[in-house]
Amino acid sequence: MDAAAKAPSKPRPHINLGRAYDLAGKTALAEQQYLLATGLSLDTRRDDRSQLFSRVAAETNIAHLRMKQGQHATALEILDQVLA
């Protein structure tokens, strides 16, 4: 939470916070952080590699949430988009 508060425009702290929420069973908060990280990863001020890493990490984690919720088809769609 501290890192996300100190660096609100960086995707990685939000990805990590989302993972912490996921591990704590707070799925809605986890998804919120992953979606925020996905949006932040589109910042063109970051190099292409950083943008791609952040987007892939956040979207993969969203797919993981969908799998845990039994939404396997949706999770596979997300992962197919990530791989494309």
C-alpha positions, 0 to 999 in steps of 0.5 A: 500500500505504501509503494502504491501511495508513493508511486501512484502512476507506476503499474508495478506497485499496483500489481503487487498490491493487487496480489496482496489483496488476492492472497488476502481473499479480497478479490474485488480490490485485487481486480481493481488494482490490476485494472489500474495497473493495466491502464497505467501500463499504457503510459507512452512515457515508459519504454515499450518493454516496461509497458508490455511487462506491466500489461502482461503481468496485470492481465495475467493476474486478472485471468488468474482471478477469473480462473479462481472464480470458475470463469474458465472461458473468460480467463482463457480469452484474456490469456489468448489476448495476452499471448497475441 
